[in-house]
Amino acid sequence: MITDPRIFDEAYLPRRLEHRDPAVRHLSRHLEPATEGDRADDVLIAGPSGVGKTVLSRYVLQRLDQPGVRHGHVRCLGQSTAGILRRTVQNLPIRADVHRGTSLQQLEAVLRDRISEPTVVVLDEADDLV
């Protein structure tokens, strides 16, 4: 029985992911190099809708939250490449003024020029990308 309606809120993140310890450890292990200033592994999380891919990635990013490691979560569903890059810039603490008219080249330059430390970006629903 569901007793807490907050679980239906997309922003809700549980304190603990029950029965997901192996998946949490596995993803954390692949992102750990970022905590040491190195490039983390690229990771693809796949599975049917509703199994918890998004909450797993958000949960691990929250645990990864420490000085020197930037991270963002971008929903890709229905977005263009420029839209995804714009949302990436907006979701990362890099202080750049981007708007709907900012060109793809400008967005790429902002990301390239403003990110010099480990950064993890989750592209949620990336299988929707062309």
Beta strands, then each sheet from edge to edge (+ up, - down):
strand 1: 70-75
strand 2: 119-124
sheet 1: 1+ 2+
end
